[in-house]
Amino acid sequence: MSYENPFPDKPSASKAFRIMECHSSHKAELAAGDVPEDTKDADAGQDVHAVLSDDLSADDVSADAAQTAEMCQRDADKLLAEWQVEGSIPDGLKELRYALVDIGHKIHVVTARKGLLGNVLFTGQFDLLYIQGKRGLLIDFKALHGKHPSAIENPQLMSLAVLVAKKHGLESVRVALVQPWKGKPTVADFGADGLALAESLLLQVLADERNASPDDRKAGEHCKYCKARFTCQTLRDKTIQDLDLIRPETIGGDANHQASVIFARMAELSIPQLIHIQENVRQIMSVFLASHAAVFKQAVENGEVPGYALKEKSGRRKVSDVGVAFARAAVHGVTAEAFTNKCSISLKGLNEVVKDATKKKGKALEVLTDEILQGITDTGKATFEVVRVGSLE
Ligand code: SF4
């Protein structure tokens, strides 16, 4: 499969942002070893990448993945049309991993494969690269709805630009982040000076990473996907220190009383304190709670926590065969109308059954599903979330 990395123990482009923020995180992850991860989102994203790289056909993946792949491809085609200049036809390369290698104190970039000569410093895999003469267009697909820095401030794309420029002798590289569910692609252009600067920044970050000790850990939102997050003392300390503002441990009484006191304390905080919580505590809290739950459950499971035990909760019962349920209920006079009034179907489920029945996909499937849904959907009440000015779309 195209996602296999022959150098999983070396820093990579997908981790560049975290390594920049927390120089020790790569070593901390190696020390943490394998930790259980929820791979549901990653698996869905992989299907989209597999369609885009021709490893799978759109018919082999869910309707959602096929539609996302088609949207990504549409954006990529547009980016290519805008970027290419008259003359030679650009060469296209898909899903290749390159390695930055130190051979006799000289830095080279080669295709990553096991058994390389020299010391591998860093690797990075791109999704799509077009080369026309000394110019490059590098496209990174983000198939899901997650938050990613735009191309101009994206260390993953910056480091990939360095790798492809060095490997192919390019003098300029346009990097583009395609995330169709979040809007139009964002792009950034690296000329010769920009590439030289990006390379020296990357080499500095890699040197910082090599020289980092556990004291160089720095916690923040980047901890979200760090494998060391379950055991990292720096992350724990930061969360507790940020929570000190409202000092929940000093509140007595029952849970209702504690909740009202916390609310009252929040209401008294100054604007800078509220901004501090918005930017530091809120984002890190979910990481803290999830990490705590996983570590605590493990300790209880191992019998290390006196007074606690695991209690099995039975799963929710649901009807697995609606057709049979209706046939059996109809015998007792339940009408189809009364029955379907109580049923609901997700938009994704509807998309899938329409796709199976009609064999349509992409735009044609989207149009047909829209027709079927005409006038029969409700949109919930709009909600508001606080965002920084500048991130409003
Ligand atoms: S959890 Fe955060 S602070 Fe700890 S090593 Fe990972 S990135 Fe660094």
Residues whose N, C-alpha, C, O or C-beta is under 5 A from the ligand:
A	BS01	SF4	C22 S24 S25 A28 R217 K218 A219 H222 C223 C226 A228 R229 C232 T234 L235
